Amino acid sequence: MTRKYLKSSHGALPTGSADVGDLVQIMLARIKAGGEPVVKNYARELDDWRGDILVGRDAMEQAADAVPTSLQDDIHYAHENIQNFARAQLASISEFETEVRPGLIAGQRLIPLEAAGCYVPGGRYSHIASALMTITTARVAGVHDITACSPPRKGVGIPPAILFAMGVAGADRALALGGVQGVAAMAGGMFGAIPADILVGPGNQFVAEAKRQLFGNVGIDMFAGPTDSMVVADRFADPELVAWDLVGQAEHGFNSPVWLVTDCPQLADSVLECVEFCIAELQEPNKSNARQAWDTLGEIILCDTREEMAQVADEYGPEHLHIQANDLDWWRCRLRSYGSLFLGAETTVPFGDKASGPNHVLPTSGAARYTGGLSVHKFLKTVTWQRVEPRALPDLARVSASISRHEGMEGHARSAEIRLEKFCAPLKRAVNGQG
């Protein structure tokens, strides 16, 4: 495959991941040992927050007073789309029962998790959409108890728009906590919460590391890194649209890579020029974020054919994959490695990030090669059951015992064979009239 890099990445910037891991480990150990008082200390120290930690449903409803009516309407619009898509996902899977062989019956059940912890990022941006994406999906899946948390702002607490969105989405309570302490509090069932069975939602490197270290005792949605995005475009694409789609994702931060893959040199040159104008139009800190991400991690890759372009996309496994090329059905059927796919120039990643319906909590750093994003499936346990009737026992016990002995597991073999004596021999005597 011919592949030419018209703009290459300089490589990921140092992240200090070892230091982050050590610090998170210390914080989690202190919280485990000291409980809620330690969490409150971290809230004061790291978020300058001295107010109440627990926020109930009443406060979520009252937050509407501080949210403009137009924004409330927008939040309801996005919530309905996310809810409708999650309901369609739920309807696509089902419980079943099947007779594998005569007398051997097996089935599948879908059991919602008891409790979920949903992390909603705060800080520089107020992630209203993350509250909707995580909480709504858990609620549709049938999770019984949902706790959300988000970093408080000094003198304000959780921003009203986020708090309102949490209420609309169906959170049972919120915790005015960010970072490691917020994740740990949800996992540990602190401040009146039920201990979470799963922790979901995006966050910074400290949140991601805390989830990673807690994984095992609780489930998590995925190991998430910085957001990334790829545009695949042919000669018919609009370079201005392509440039804004790249810059719009680069503004996430200095460590957010964006890539353009094309078979058109003229488009590549035009996009390179347009990107500069797009970055210049942004305000700070978005401008600096986009500039550093583009200069350091941005790539433009020139291929000969659309099949080669598809191969590059599959190799990278981008979180967001935006196709701005002819024959969208071909691309939809051909591509197989992405977090979420955006088809056509009319579509854009911000639609999926905020309001269109499919979830925006997606695999990053190439993880889309082996996993998808957050969905109702993450909040459901797909479990199996089986029941055996005497008529299925002879062959089933014989085969199970044979395989067990070849594995050196005599106890397994005996456990299988004793059922022949207990259940099949009496049946055989009854059939032969031996009483």
SVG drawing of the C-alpha trace seen along z (x, -y; Angstrom):
<svg xmlns="http://www.w3.org/2000/svg" viewBox="-43 -35 51 91">
<polyline fill="none" stroke="black" stroke-width="0.4" points="0.0,0.0 1.3,-3.4 1.0,-5.9 2.5,-9.4 2.5,-11.6 2.1,-15.2 2.0,-16.1 3.4,-13.8 2.9,-13.5 5.9,-14.4 4.9,-11.8 2.9,-12.0 4.0,-14.5 5.3,-13.2 2.3,-12.6 4.0,-11.8 1.8,-8.7 4.0,-7.0 3.7,-10.0 -0.1,-10.1 -0.4,-6.4 1.6,-6.8 -0.4,-9.8 -3.7,-8.2 -2.6,-5.0 -1.8,-7.1 -5.0,-9.0 -7.1,-5.8 -5.3,-4.2 -6.0,-7.2 -9.6,-7.4 -10.1,-3.7 -8.5,-4.0 -10.1,-7.3 -13.5,-7.4 -15.6,-10.4 -13.5,-12.8 -10.5,-12.2 -12.8,-12.8 -13.9,-16.1 -10.3,-17.2 -9.5,-16.5 -12.6,-18.5 -11.3,-21.5 -7.7,-21.1 -8.2,-20.4 -11.6,-22.0 -11.7,-24.7 -15.1,-23.4 -16.5,-23.5 -20.2,-23.2 -22.4,-20.1 -21.2,-17.1 -24.5,-15.3 -27.0,-16.9 -30.5,-15.4 -33.3,-15.3 -34.9,-18.5 -31.8,-20.5 -31.6,-19.1 -35.2,-20.3 -34.5,-23.7 -31.4,-24.1 -33.9,-24.9 -34.4,-28.3 -30.8,-29.2 -30.9,-27.6 -32.3,-29.6 -35.5,-28.2 -33.9,-27.9 -31.1,-25.8 -33.6,-23.6 -35.4,-23.0 -32.1,-22.0 -31.2,-19.6 -34.7,-18.0 -34.2,-17.7 -30.8,-16.0 -32.1,-13.8 -35.0,-12.5 -32.6,-11.6 -30.2,-9.8 -33.1,-8.0 -34.7,-6.9 -31.4,-5.5 -30.7,-3.7 -34.2,-2.2 -33.6,-1.0 -30.4,0.6 -32.2,2.4 -34.8,3.7 -32.1,5.2 -31.1,7.7 -33.3,10.3 -33.5,13.2 -34.0,16.6 -34.4,20.3 -33.3,23.1 -33.2,26.9 -29.6,27.5 -30.3,31.2 -33.3,33.2 -33.5,32.8 -30.7,30.2 -32.2,26.8 -30.2,23.6 -30.9,19.9 -29.8,16.3 -30.9,13.7 -30.3,9.9 -29.9,8.6 -29.4,4.8 -26.7,3.8 -27.9,2.7 -25.9,-0.6 -23.9,-2.8 -21.6,-5.7 -21.5,-8.3 -18.6,-10.8 -19.4,-14.1 -16.3,-16.3 -16.3,-19.9 -13.3,-22.2 -12.6,-24.2 -15.8,-23.1 -19.2,-22.2 -20.0,-18.8 -23.7,-18.9 -23.8,-16.2 -21.8,-13.7 -24.5,-13.8 -27.1,-13.0 -25.1,-10.3 -24.1,-8.3 -27.1,-8.6 -29.8,-8.3 -28.2,-5.1 -27.9,-3.5 -31.6,-4.4 -32.8,-2.9 -30.9,0.2 -32.8,0.6 -30.0,-0.2 -31.8,-0.5 -29.6,-3.2 -27.6,-5.9 -25.1,-8.3 -23.5,-11.1 -20.6,-13.3 -19.0,-16.4 -16.4,-18.9 -17.9,-21.8 -17.1,-25.4 -16.0,-27.7 -19.1,-29.4 -21.4,-27.6 -21.1,-23.8 -22.1,-21.7 -23.0,-24.2 -26.8,-24.5 -26.9,-23.3 -25.1,-20.1 -27.2,-19.6 -30.4,-20.2 -29.2,-17.7 -28.5,-15.1 -32.1,-15.5 -33.6,-15.2 -31.5,-12.1 -32.7,-10.4 -29.8,-10.5 -30.9,-9.5 -28.3,-11.8 -25.2,-13.8 -22.0,-14.3 -20.2,-17.7 -16.8,-16.0 -14.3,-15.8 -11.3,-13.8 -10.0,-10.8 -12.1,-11.6 -15.3,-11.6 -14.6,-8.3 -13.6,-6.7 -16.7,-8.0 -19.0,-6.5 -17.1,-3.2 -17.2,-3.1 -20.8,-4.1 -20.1,-7.2 -22.4,-10.1 -25.5,-8.0 -24.8,-6.4 -25.0,-2.7 -21.6,-1.3 -21.3,-1.4 -21.1,1.9 -19.7,-0.1 -18.0,-3.4 -18.6,-5.2 -17.9,-8.6 -15.0,-10.5 -12.5,-12.5 -8.9,-13.7 -5.9,-11.5 -6.5,-11.3 -10.1,-10.1 -9.0,-7.6 -6.2,-6.3 -8.5,-6.0 -11.0,-3.9 -8.1,-1.8 -6.8,-1.1 -10.3,-0.4 -11.2,2.0 -11.8,5.5 -13.6,4.5 -15.9,2.5 -16.5,2.6 -15.7,-0.3 -16.8,-1.4 -13.3,-1.4 -9.7,-2.6 -9.9,-6.0 -7.2,-8.3 -7.3,-11.7 -10.0,-12.1 -9.0,-11.5 -10.7,-12.0 -10.1,-11.1 -11.6,-12.5 -11.6,-10.4 -12.2,-12.6 -12.1,-12.4 -11.8,-15.1 -15.5,-16.1 -15.1,-17.2 -15.2,-20.8 -11.8,-21.7 -13.3,-24.3 -15.7,-21.8 -12.8,-19.3 -10.6,-21.8 -13.2,-22.9 -13.9,-19.2 -10.2,-18.7 -9.8,-21.9 -13.0,-21.4 -11.7,-18.2 -8.1,-19.5 -9.5,-22.1 -10.1,-19.4 -6.5,-19.7 -2.8,-19.5 -2.8,-15.7 -5.8,-15.2 -4.6,-13.9 -6.6,-14.5 -5.9,-12.9 -7.0,-13.5 -6.8,-10.6 -7.4,-11.4 -6.6,-10.4 -6.7,-14.0 -3.4,-16.0 -5.3,-19.2 -7.7,-18.7 -4.8,-18.0 -3.1,-21.3 -6.3,-23.3 -7.1,-21.8 -3.5,-22.6 -4.2,-26.2 -7.7,-26.3 -6.6,-24.8 -4.5,-27.9 -7.4,-30.3 -9.7,-28.1 -7.3,-28.0 -6.7,-31.8 -10.5,-32.4 -10.7,-30.5 -10.5,-32.3 -8.1,-31.2 -7.5,-28.7 -9.1,-26.8 -6.7,-28.4 -3.6,-27.3 -5.1,-23.8 -5.9,-23.4 -2.6,-24.8 -0.5,-22.5 -2.5,-19.4 -2.4,-20.1 1.3,-21.1 2.4,-18.1 -0.1,-15.3 -2.0,-16.2 -1.4,-14.2 -2.4,-14.3 -2.1,-11.0 -2.2,-10.6 -3.3,-7.3 -3.8,-6.1 -7.3,-4.4 -10.3,-4.4 -9.5,-0.8 -6.1,-2.0 -7.8,-4.9 -10.1,-2.3 -7.1,-0.2 -5.5,-3.3 -8.7,-4.0 -9.0,-0.4 -5.4,-0.4 -5.7,-3.6 -9.1,-2.6 -10.1,-6.3 -12.6,-7.2 -14.5,-9.4 -14.4,-8.5 -15.9,-11.0 -16.4,-10.1 -16.7,-12.9 -16.6,-11.0 -18.8,-9.5 -20.6,-6.2 -21.4,-6.3 -23.0,-2.9 -19.7,-1.4 -17.8,-3.1 -20.4,-2.0 -20.2,1.6 -16.4,1.7 -15.1,0.0 -14.8,2.0 -12.6,0.2 -14.0,-3.0 -15.7,-4.2 -18.5,-6.0 -18.9,-6.6 -20.1,-9.9 -21.3,-9.6 -21.4,-12.5 -20.6,-16.2 -23.9,-17.0 -22.9,-15.1 -20.3,-16.2 -18.7,-14.8 -20.2,-17.6 -23.7,-16.2 -22.7,-12.9 -20.9,-14.6 -23.9,-16.6 -27.3,-15.7 -27.9,-13.2 -28.4,-10.1 -25.6,-7.5 -23.3,-7.7 -20.2,-9.9 -18.3,-7.8 -16.1,-6.0 -12.9,-4.0 -9.7,-6.0 -6.1,-5.4 -6.8,-2.6 -9.1,-0.6 -11.8,-0.7 -10.0,2.2 -11.5,4.5 -14.3,2.7 -17.2,0.3 -18.4,-2.6 -20.8,-3.0 -24.2,-1.5 -27.0,0.2 -25.0,3.4 -22.4,2.1 -25.1,1.8 -26.5,5.3 -25.1,8.7 -25.7,11.2 -25.9,14.4 -26.7,18.0 -28.6,20.9 -29.1,24.6 -31.3,27.5 -30.8,31.2 -33.4,33.9 -32.6,37.6 -32.9,38.4 -30.0,36.0 -27.8,37.4 -26.1,40.5 -24.2,38.7 -23.7,35.5 -22.2,37.3 -20.1,39.6 -18.6,36.8 -18.0,34.5 -16.3,37.3 -14.1,38.2 -12.9,34.7 -12.4,34.3 -10.2,37.4 -8.1,36.2 -7.6,33.0 -6.6,34.9 -9.7,33.8 -11.1,37.0 -13.4,35.2 -15.2,33.5 -15.5,36.9 -17.0,38.5 -19.4,35.6 -20.7,36.2 -20.9,40.0 -22.7,40.2 -25.7,38.7 -26.0,41.7 -26.4,43.9 -28.7,41.5 -31.1,40.5 -30.6,42.8 -30.4,46.2 -33.7,45.8 -35.4,44.6 -34.0,47.6 -35.2,50.1 -38.7,48.4 -38.9,48.7 -37.9,52.4 -40.4,53.1 -37.9,53.9 -39.4,51.6"/>
</svg>
